[in-house]
Amino acid sequence: MQPRTGRSCSRAGCRAFAVKTLTYIYSDSTAVLGPLATFAEPHAYDLCDEHSERMTLPKGWTVIRPEPNGEAQGPSDDDLMAIADAVREAGISQNLPTAGQPKTQEIGRRGHLRALPSN
């Protein structure tokens, strides 16, 4: 028998795999039913597809169901460029000599690695 992988639905007696996570915002009388969270949280409920569709809320509560828009998930090109710029700026500021400190002489370079003389 192959072991189960993934998290199970939080509903008692349900052995289906969880596909969505339900969280509550009590101060706003709001429930948020979104994609399955990366980690199991103690105050969130992982639900299978069937239970996430049949879910009911107390009167006066609203539910937010953010749906993926079909576009690729993950960092955008702008995010990646911002990270690259930040790394580049950090590298430049570390290489600049401060007042009274001699500039380090580079004796070899290969790609992003460089060899410095030992003192």
SEGU-39145 format. One record per residue: x, y, z of N, C-alpha, C in turn. Coordinates in nm, 3 decimals. Example, Ala and Ser with C-alpha at 12.3 -4.5 7.8 and 13.67 -1.06 7.14 Angstrom:
2
<pado n_px="1.319" n_py="-0.569" n_pz="0.780" ca_px="1.230" ca_py="-0.450" ca_pz="0.780" c_px="1.320" c_py="-0.330" c_pz="0.780"/>
<pado n_px="1.285" n_py="-0.225" n_pz="0.708" ca_px="1.367" ca_py="-0.106" ca_pz="0.714" c_px="1.290" c_py="0.003" c_pz="0.787"/>
***
This chain:
119
<pado n_px="0.084" n_py="-0.118" n_pz="0.000" ca_px="0.000" ca_py="0.000" ca_pz="0.000" c_px="0.089" c_py="0.125" c_pz="0.000"/>
<pado n_px="0.061" n_py="0.216" n_pz="-0.089" ca_px="0.141" ca_py="0.337" ca_pz="-0.103" c_px="0.095" c_py="0.440" c_pz="0.001"/>
<pado n_px="0.189" n_py="0.508" n_pz="0.070" ca_px="0.149" ca_py="0.607" ca_pz="0.170" c_px="0.083" c_py="0.729" c_pz="0.105"/>
<pado n_px="-0.008" n_py="0.789" n_pz="0.179" ca_px="-0.077" ca_py="0.910" ca_pz="0.132" c_px="0.019" c_py="1.028" c_pz="0.138"/>
<pado n_px="0.008" n_py="1.115" n_pz="0.042" ca_px="0.086" ca_py="1.238" ca_pz="0.043" c_px="-0.012" c_py="1.354" c_pz="0.039"/>
<pado n_px="0.020" n_py="1.463" n_pz="0.102" ca_px="-0.068" ca_py="1.579" ca_pz="0.106" c_px="-0.151" c_py="1.578" c_pz="0.233"/>
<pado n_px="-0.224" n_py="1.686" n_pz="0.254" ca_px="-0.306" ca_py="1.701" ca_pz="0.374" c_px="-0.449" c_py="1.659" c_pz="0.345"/>
<pado n_px="-0.514" n_py="1.608" n_pz="0.448" ca_px="-0.653" ca_py="1.566" ca_pz="0.437" c_px="-0.747" c_py="1.680" c_pz="0.471"/>
<pado n_px="-0.870" n_py="1.666" n_pz="0.429" ca_px="-0.976" ca_py="1.761" ca_pz="0.460" c_px="-0.994" c_py="1.767" c_pz="0.612"/>
<pado n_px="-1.019" n_py="1.886" n_pz="0.665" ca_px="-1.037" ca_py="1.906" ca_pz="0.809" c_px="-1.172" c_py="1.858" c_pz="0.860"/>
<pado n_px="-1.268" n_py="1.835" n_pz="0.772" ca_px="-1.400" ca_py="1.790" ca_pz="0.815" c_px="-1.391" c_py="1.649" c_pz="0.874"/>
<pado n_px="-1.459" n_py="1.628" n_pz="0.985" ca_px="-1.455" ca_py="1.499" ca_pz="1.054" c_px="-1.506" c_py="1.389" c_pz="0.961"/>
<pado n_px="-1.432" n_py="1.281" n_pz="0.954" ca_px="-1.472" ca_py="1.166" ca_pz="0.876" c_px="-1.438" c_py="1.174" c_pz="0.728"/>
<pado n_px="-1.391" n_py="1.286" n_pz="0.680" ca_px="-1.357" ca_py="1.301" ca_pz="0.538" c_px="-1.211" c_py="1.263" c_pz="0.518"/>
<pado n_px="-1.186" n_py="1.175" n_pz="0.424" ca_px="-1.049" ca_py="1.132" ca_pz="0.397" c_px="-0.998" c_py="1.184" c_pz="0.264"/>
<pado n_px="-1.072" n_py="1.274" n_pz="0.202" ca_px="-1.029" ca_py="1.330" ca_pz="0.073" c_px="-0.913" c_py="1.427" c_pz="0.095"/>
<pado n_px="-0.837" n_py="1.449" n_pz="-0.011" ca_px="-0.726" ca_py="1.543" ca_pz="-0.003" c_px="-0.778" c_py="1.686" c_pz="-0.001"/>
<pado n_px="-0.713" n_py="1.769" n_pz="0.077" ca_px="-0.750" ca_py="1.911" ca_pz="0.086" c_px="-0.700" c_py="1.984" c_pz="-0.039"/>
<pado n_px="-0.783" n_py="2.076" n_pz="-0.089" ca_px="-0.745" ca_py="2.156" ca_pz="-0.206" c_px="-0.758" c_py="2.306" c_pz="-0.179"/>
<pado n_px="-0.825" n_py="2.343" n_pz="-0.070" ca_px="-0.843" ca_py="2.485" ca_pz="-0.036" c_px="-0.825" c_py="2.503" c_pz="0.114"/>
<pado n_px="-0.794" n_py="2.627" n_pz="0.154" ca_px="-0.778" ca_py="2.660" ca_pz="0.294" c_px="-0.878" c_py="2.769" c_pz="0.331"/>
<pado n_px="-0.948" n_py="2.747" n_pz="0.441" ca_px="-1.048" ca_py="2.840" ca_pz="0.491" c_px="-0.994" c_py="2.909" c_pz="0.615"/>
<pado n_px="-0.998" n_py="3.042" n_pz="0.615" ca_px="-0.959" ca_py="3.120" ca_pz="0.733" c_px="-1.070" c_py="3.219" c_pz="0.762"/>
<pado n_px="-1.077" n_py="3.263" n_pz="0.887" ca_px="-1.180" ca_py="3.357" ca_pz="0.929" c_px="-1.119" c_py="3.488" c_pz="0.975"/>
<pado n_px="-1.187" n_py="3.598" n_pz="0.945" ca_px="-1.152" ca_py="3.730" ca_pz="0.999" c_px="-1.273" c_py="3.770" c_pz="1.083"/>
<pado n_px="-1.267" n_py="3.737" n_pz="1.210" ca_px="-1.383" ca_py="3.755" ca_pz="1.298" c_px="-1.424" c_py="3.900" c_pz="1.312"/>
<pado n_px="-1.327" n_py="3.991" n_pz="1.317" ca_px="-1.361" ca_py="4.133" ca_pz="1.336" c_px="-1.440" c_py="4.190" c_pz="1.219"/>
<pado n_px="-1.424" n_py="4.132" n_pz="1.098" ca_px="-1.496" ca_py="4.180" ca_pz="0.979" c_px="-1.611" c_py="4.087" c_pz="0.939"/>
<pado n_px="-1.635" n_py="3.981" n_pz="1.017" ca_px="-1.736" ca_py="3.880" ca_pz="0.983" c_px="-1.716" c_py="3.831" c_pz="0.839"/>
<pado n_px="-1.592" n_py="3.791" n_pz="0.811" ca_px="-1.554" ca_py="3.749" ca_pz="0.677" c_px="-1.479" c_py="3.616" c_pz="0.683"/>
<pado n_px="-1.506" n_py="3.532" n_pz="0.586" ca_px="-1.432" ca_py="3.408" ca_pz="0.568" c_px="-1.359" c_py="3.416" c_pz="0.435"/>
<pado n_px="-1.236" n_py="3.367" n_pz="0.432" ca_px="-1.157" ca_py="3.366" ca_pz="0.309" c_px="-1.129" c_py="3.221" c_pz="0.273"/>
<pado n_px="-1.174" n_py="3.181" n_pz="0.155" ca_px="-1.153" ca_py="3.046" ca_pz="0.105" c_px="-1.063" c_py="3.055" c_pz="-0.016"/>
<pado n_px="-0.935" n_py="3.026" n_pz="0.003" ca_px="-0.838" ca_py="3.041" ca_pz="-0.104" c_px="-0.768" c_py="2.911" c_pz="-0.136"/>
<pado n_px="-0.665" n_py="2.919" n_pz="-0.219" ca_px="-0.587" ca_py="2.800" ca_pz="-0.254" c_px="-0.526" c_py="2.737" c_pz="-0.129"/>
<pado n_px="-0.493" n_py="2.612" n_pz="-0.137" ca_px="-0.436" ca_py="2.540" ca_pz="-0.024" c_px="-0.309" c_py="2.611" c_pz="0.024"/>
<pado n_px="-0.303" n_py="2.640" n_pz="0.154" ca_px="-0.188" ca_py="2.707" ca_pz="0.212" c_px="-0.065" c_py="2.617" c_pz="0.204"/>
<pado n_px="0.051" n_py="2.678" n_pz="0.199" ca_px="0.176" ca_py="2.602" ca_pz="0.191" c_px="0.197" c_py="2.515" c_pz="0.314"/>
<pado n_px="0.163" n_py="2.570" n_pz="0.431" ca_px="0.180" ca_py="2.498" ca_pz="0.557" c_px="0.047" c_py="2.490" c_pz="0.629"/>
<pado n_px="0.027" n_py="2.383" n_pz="0.706" ca_px="-0.094" ca_py="2.369" ca_pz="0.788" c_px="-0.085" c_py="2.469" c_pz="0.902"/>
<pado n_px="-0.188" n_py="2.548" n_pz="0.919" ca_px="-0.195" ca_py="2.647" ca_pz="1.026" c_px="-0.296" c_py="2.601" c_pz="1.130"/>
<pado n_px="-0.273" n_py="2.628" n_pz="1.258" ca_px="-0.366" ca_py="2.581" ca_pz="1.360" c_px="-0.504" c_py="2.649" c_pz="1.354"/>
<pado n_px="-0.513" n_py="2.771" n_pz="1.301" ca_px="-0.640" ca_py="2.843" ca_pz="1.299" c_px="-0.700" c_py="2.848" c_pz="1.159"/>
<pado n_px="-0.658" n_py="2.760" n_pz="1.073" ca_px="-0.711" ca_py="2.753" ca_pz="0.937" c_px="-0.760" c_py="2.611" c_pz="0.913"/>
<pado n_px="-0.855" n_py="2.598" n_pz="0.822" ca_px="-0.915" ca_py="2.469" ca_pz="0.793" c_px="-0.886" c_py="2.432" c_pz="0.647"/>
<pado n_px="-0.827" n_py="2.316" n_pz="0.626" ca_px="-0.802" ca_py="2.266" ca_pz="0.492" c_px="-0.924" c_py="2.185" c_pz="0.449"/>
<pado n_px="-0.981" n_py="2.219" n_pz="0.333" ca_px="-1.103" ca_py="2.153" ca_pz="0.287" c_px="-1.083" c_py="2.087" c_pz="0.151"/>
<pado n_px="-1.153" n_py="1.976" n_pz="0.131" ca_px="-1.152" ca_py="1.910" ca_pz="0.001" c_px="-1.243" c_py="1.991" c_pz="-0.093"/>
<pado n_px="-1.245" n_py="1.951" n_pz="-0.219" ca_px="-1.324" ca_py="2.024" ca_pz="-0.318" c_px="-1.473" c_py="2.022" c_pz="-0.283"/>
<pado n_px="-1.524" n_py="1.906" n_pz="-0.244" ca_px="-1.667" ca_py="1.894" ca_pz="-0.212" c_px="-1.706" c_py="1.982" c_pz="-0.094"/>
<pado n_px="-1.629" n_py="1.977" n_pz="0.014" ca_px="-1.665" ca_py="2.057" ca_pz="0.133" c_px="-1.642" c_py="2.206" c_pz="0.111"/>
<pado n_px="-1.549" n_py="2.242" n_pz="0.026" ca_px="-1.528" ca_py="2.385" ca_pz="0.000" c_px="-1.645" c_py="2.443" c_pz="-0.081"/>
<pado n_px="-1.710" n_py="2.360" n_pz="-0.165" ca_px="-1.825" ca_py="2.406" ca_pz="-0.243" c_px="-1.952" c_py="2.411" c_pz="-0.158"/>
<pado n_px="-1.966" n_py="2.321" n_pz="-0.062" ca_px="-2.088" ca_py="2.313" ca_pz="0.018" c_px="-2.081" c_py="2.395" c_pz="0.146"/>
<pado n_px="-1.975" n_py="2.469" n_pz="0.168" ca_px="-1.954" ca_py="2.544" ca_pz="0.290" c_px="-2.064" c_py="2.649" c_pz="0.311"/>
<pado n_px="-2.113" n_py="2.664" n_pz="0.434" ca_px="-2.208" ca_py="2.769" ca_pz="0.467" c_px="-2.150" c_py="2.854" c_pz="0.578"/>
<pado n_px="-2.195" n_py="2.978" n_pz="0.584" ca_px="-2.145" ca_py="3.074" ca_pz="0.684" c_px="-2.261" c_py="3.124" c_pz="0.768"/>
<pado n_px="-2.230" n_py="3.179" n_pz="0.885" ca_px="-2.336" ca_py="3.240" ca_pz="0.966" c_px="-2.401" c_py="3.358" c_pz="0.891"/>
<pado n_px="-2.525" n_py="3.389" n_pz="0.926" ca_px="-2.596" ca_py="3.501" ca_pz="0.864" c_px="-2.519" c_py="3.631" c_pz="0.885"/>
<pado n_px="-2.509" n_py="3.710" n_pz="0.778" ca_px="-2.439" ca_py="3.838" ca_pz="0.786" c_px="-2.291" c_py="3.830" c_pz="0.752"/>
<pado n_px="-2.238" n_py="3.710" n_pz="0.739" ca_px="-2.097" ca_py="3.694" ca_pz="0.705" c_px="-2.082" c_py="3.696" c_pz="0.553"/>
<pado n_px="-1.964" n_py="3.741" n_pz="0.509" ca_px="-1.932" ca_py="3.738" ca_pz="0.366" c_px="-1.816" c_py="3.642" c_pz="0.344"/>
<pado n_px="-1.809" n_py="3.588" n_pz="0.225" ca_px="-1.699" ca_py="3.497" ca_pz="0.191" c_px="-1.623" c_py="3.556" c_pz="0.072"/>
<pado n_px="-1.492" n_py="3.552" n_pz="0.082" ca_px="-1.404" ca_py="3.595" ca_pz="-0.026" c_px="-1.342" c_py="3.469" c_pz="-0.083"/>
<pado n_px="-1.358" n_py="3.450" n_pz="-0.214" ca_px="-1.303" ca_py="3.332" ca_pz="-0.283" c_px="-1.208" c_py="3.378" c_pz="-0.392"/>
<pado n_px="-1.084" n_py="3.411" n_pz="-0.357" ca_px="-0.989" ca_py="3.450" ca_pz="-0.463" c_px="-0.958" c_py="3.330" c_pz="-0.551"/>
<pado n_px="-0.973" n_py="3.348" n_pz="-0.679" ca_px="-0.947" ca_py="3.241" ca_pz="-0.775" c_px="-0.822" c_py="3.276" c_pz="-0.854"/>
<pado n_px="-0.739" n_py="3.177" n_pz="-0.884" ca_px="-0.623" ca_py="3.204" ca_pz="-0.968" c_px="-0.669" c_py="3.253" c_pz="-1.105"/>
<pado n_px="-0.597" n_py="3.349" n_pz="-1.161" ca_px="-0.639" ca_py="3.409" ca_pz="-1.287" c_px="-0.587" c_py="3.334" c_pz="-1.409"/>
<pado n_px="-0.525" n_py="3.221" n_pz="-1.390" ca_px="-0.478" ca_py="3.142" ca_pz="-1.503" c_px="-0.339" c_py="3.180" c_pz="-1.551"/>
<pado n_px="-0.289" n_py="3.294" n_pz="-1.509" ca_px="-0.154" ca_py="3.334" ca_pz="-1.547" c_px="-0.054" c_py="3.257" c_pz="-1.462"/>
<pado n_px="0.067" n_py="3.250" n_pz="-1.510" ca_px="0.171" ca_py="3.180" ca_pz="-1.435" c_px="0.190" c_py="3.246" c_pz="-1.299"/>
<pado n_px="0.195" n_py="3.164" n_pz="-1.197" ca_px="0.218" ca_py="3.214" ca_pz="-1.062" c_px="0.368" c_py="3.230" c_pz="-1.041"/>
<pado n_px="0.405" n_py="3.317" n_pz="-0.949" ca_px="0.546" ca_py="3.335" ca_pz="-0.918" c_px="0.587" c_py="3.479" c_pz="-0.942"/>
<pado n_px="0.713" n_py="3.507" n_pz="-0.928" ca_px="0.759" ca_py="3.645" ca_pz="-0.942" c_px="0.747" c_py="3.694" c_pz="-1.086"/>
<pado n_px="0.717" n_py="3.822" n_pz="-1.099" ca_px="0.708" ca_py="3.882" ca_pz="-1.232" c_px="0.848" c_py="3.926" c_pz="-1.277"/>
<pado n_px="0.857" n_py="3.970" n_pz="-1.401" ca_px="0.985" ca_py="4.019" ca_pz="-1.452" c_px="1.031" c_py="4.140" c_pz="-1.372"/>
<pado n_px="0.936" n_py="4.225" n_pz="-1.329" ca_px="0.971" ca_py="4.342" ca_pz="-1.249" c_px="1.030" c_py="4.299" c_pz="-1.114"/>
<pado n_px="0.972" n_py="4.196" n_pz="-1.053" ca_px="1.024" ca_py="4.146" ca_pz="-0.926" c_px="1.167" c_py="4.095" c_pz="-0.943"/>
<pado n_px="1.190" n_py="4.018" n_pz="-1.048" ca_px="1.322" ca_py="3.961" ca_pz="-1.071" c_px="1.426" c_py="4.070" c_pz="-1.099"/>
<pado n_px="1.386" n_py="4.173" n_pz="-1.175" ca_px="1.479" ca_py="4.283" ca_pz="-1.203" c_px="1.510" c_py="4.361" c_pz="-1.075"/>
<pado n_px="1.411" n_py="4.380" n_pz="-0.989" ca_px="1.434" ca_py="4.451" ca_pz="-0.863" c_px="1.532" c_py="4.374" c_pz="-0.776"/>
<pado n_px="1.519" n_py="4.242" n_pz="-0.772" ca_px="1.613" ca_py="4.161" ca_pz="-0.695" c_px="1.753" c_py="4.170" c_pz="-0.754"/>
<pado n_px="1.764" n_py="4.161" n_pz="-0.886" ca_px="1.894" ca_py="4.169" ca_pz="-0.952" c_px="1.959" c_py="4.305" c_pz="-0.927"/>
<pado n_px="1.881" n_py="4.413" n_pz="-0.935" ca_px="1.935" ca_py="4.546" ca_pz="-0.908" c_px="1.982" c_py="4.559" c_pz="-0.764"/>
<pado n_px="1.906" n_py="4.504" n_pz="-0.669" ca_px="1.945" ca_py="4.512" ca_pz="-0.528" c_px="2.074" c_py="4.436" c_pz="-0.502"/>
<pado n_px="2.089" n_py="4.318" n_pz="-0.564" ca_px="2.211" ca_py="4.240" ca_pz="-0.548" c_px="2.329" c_py="4.313" c_pz="-0.610"/>
<pado n_px="2.307" n_py="4.372" n_pz="-0.728" ca_px="2.414" ca_py="4.446" ca_pz="-0.795" c_px="2.459" c_py="4.565" c_pz="-0.711"/>
<pado n_px="2.362" n_py="4.641" n_pz="-0.657" ca_px="2.397" ca_py="4.757" ca_pz="-0.573" c_px="2.471" c_py="4.715" c_pz="-0.447"/>
<pado n_px="2.429" n_py="4.604" n_pz="-0.386" ca_px="2.497" ca_py="4.556" ca_pz="-0.265" c_px="2.640" c_py="4.516" c_pz="-0.298"/>
<pado n_px="2.662" n_py="4.453" n_pz="-0.413" ca_px="2.796" ca_py="4.414" ca_pz="-0.455" c_px="2.884" c_py="4.533" c_pz="-0.482"/>
<pado n_px="2.828" n_py="4.637" n_pz="-0.543" ca_px="2.906" ca_py="4.758" ca_pz="-0.573" c_px="2.946" c_py="4.828" c_pz="-0.444"/>
<pado n_px="2.851" n_py="4.841" n_pz="-0.348" ca_px="2.882" ca_py="4.912" ca_pz="-0.224" c_px="2.984" c_py="4.836" c_pz="-0.140"/>
<pado n_px="2.987" n_py="4.703" n_pz="-0.150" ca_px="3.086" ca_py="4.626" ca_pz="-0.075" c_px="3.224" c_py="4.635" c_pz="-0.137"/>
<pado n_px="3.233" n_py="4.661" n_pz="-0.266" ca_px="3.362" ca_py="4.667" ca_pz="-0.334" c_px="3.427" c_py="4.803" c_pz="-0.325"/>
<pado n_px="3.353" n_py="4.907" n_pz="-0.288" ca_px="3.410" ca_py="5.041" ca_pz="-0.281" c_px="3.496" c_py="5.054" c_pz="-0.156"/>
<pado n_px="3.620" n_py="5.104" n_pz="-0.169" ca_px="3.703" ca_py="5.122" ca_pz="-0.049" c_px="3.652" c_py="5.240" c_pz="0.033"/>
<pado n_px="3.659" n_py="5.226" n_pz="0.165" ca_px="3.621" ca_py="5.336" ca_pz="0.252" c_px="3.742" c_py="5.424" c_pz="0.274"/>
<pado n_px="3.722" n_py="5.539" n_pz="0.334" ca_px="3.833" ca_py="5.634" ca_pz="0.356" c_px="3.941" c_py="5.567" c_pz="0.440"/>
<pado n_px="4.063" n_py="5.573" n_pz="0.395" ca_px="4.177" ca_py="5.517" ca_pz="0.467" c_px="4.197" c_py="5.367" c_pz="0.443"/>
<pado n_px="4.112" n_py="5.305" n_pz="0.364" ca_px="4.124" ca_py="5.162" ca_pz="0.335" c_px="4.169" c_py="5.146" c_pz="0.190"/>
<pado n_px="4.279" n_py="5.074" n_pz="0.167" ca_px="4.325" ca_py="5.057" ca_pz="0.029" c_px="4.231" c_py="4.967" c_pz="-0.049"/>
<pado n_px="4.221" n_py="4.991" n_pz="-0.180" ca_px="4.136" ca_py="4.908" ca_pz="-0.267" c_px="4.202" c_py="4.771" c_pz="-0.281"/>
<pado n_px="4.122" n_py="4.666" n_pz="-0.270" ca_px="4.172" ca_py="4.529" ca_pz="-0.283" c_px="4.206" c_py="4.501" c_pz="-0.428"/>
<pado n_px="4.324" n_py="4.441" n_pz="-0.449" ca_px="4.365" ca_py="4.411" ca_pz="-0.585" c_px="4.318" c_py="4.271" c_pz="-0.622"/>
<pado n_px="4.254" n_py="4.262" n_pz="-0.737" ca_px="4.202" ca_py="4.136" ca_pz="-0.787" c_px="4.311" c_py="4.069" c_pz="-0.869"/>
<pado n_px="4.338" n_py="3.938" n_pz="-0.845" ca_px="4.444" ca_py="3.872" ca_pz="-0.921" c_px="4.389" c_py="3.773" c_pz="-1.024"/>
<pado n_px="4.261" n_py="3.745" n_pz="-1.020" ca_px="4.202" ca_py="3.655" ca_pz="-1.118" c_px="4.050" c_py="3.660" c_pz="-1.111"/>
<pado n_px="3.986" n_py="3.628" n_pz="-1.222" ca_px="3.841" ca_py="3.632" ca_pz="-1.225" c_px="3.789" c_py="3.522" c_pz="-1.318"/>
<pado n_px="3.686" n_py="3.454" n_pz="-1.275" ca_px="3.622" ca_py="3.352" ca_pz="-1.358" c_px="3.471" c_py="3.360" c_pz="-1.332"/>
<pado n_px="3.399" n_py="3.413" n_pz="-1.431" ca_px="3.254" ca_py="3.430" ca_pz="-1.414" c_px="3.227" c_py="3.526" c_pz="-1.301"/>
<pado n_px="3.147" n_py="3.485" n_pz="-1.205" ca_px="3.113" ca_py="3.571" ca_pz="-1.093" c_px="3.209" c_py="3.552" c_pz="-0.974"/>
<pado n_px="3.305" n_py="3.459" n_pz="-0.988" ca_px="3.404" ca_py="3.434" ca_pz="-0.883" c_px="3.530" c_py="3.511" c_pz="-0.910"/>
<pado n_px="3.599" n_py="3.552" n_pz="-0.806" ca_px="3.725" ca_py="3.622" ca_pz="-0.824" c_px="3.825" c_py="3.578" c_pz="-0.719"/>
<pado n_px="3.952" n_py="3.584" n_pz="-0.751" ca_px="4.059" ca_py="3.547" ca_pz="-0.659" c_px="4.125" c_py="3.674" c_pz="-0.607"/>
<pado n_px="4.143" n_py="3.678" n_pz="-0.475" ca_px="4.207" ca_py="3.792" ca_pz="-0.410" c_px="4.332" c_py="3.743" c_pz="-0.340"/>
<pado n_px="4.436" n_py="3.825" n_pz="-0.338" ca_px="4.557" ca_py="3.782" ca_pz="-0.268" c_px="4.532" c_py="3.774" c_pz="-0.118"/>
<pado n_px="4.594" n_py="3.675" n_pz="-0.052" ca_px="4.578" ca_py="3.666" ca_pz="0.094" c_px="4.676" c_py="3.764" c_pz="0.159"/>
<pado n_px="4.637" n_py="3.817" n_pz="0.269" ca_px="4.722" ca_py="3.916" ca_pz="0.340" c_px="4.796" c_py="3.852" c_pz="0.452"/>
***
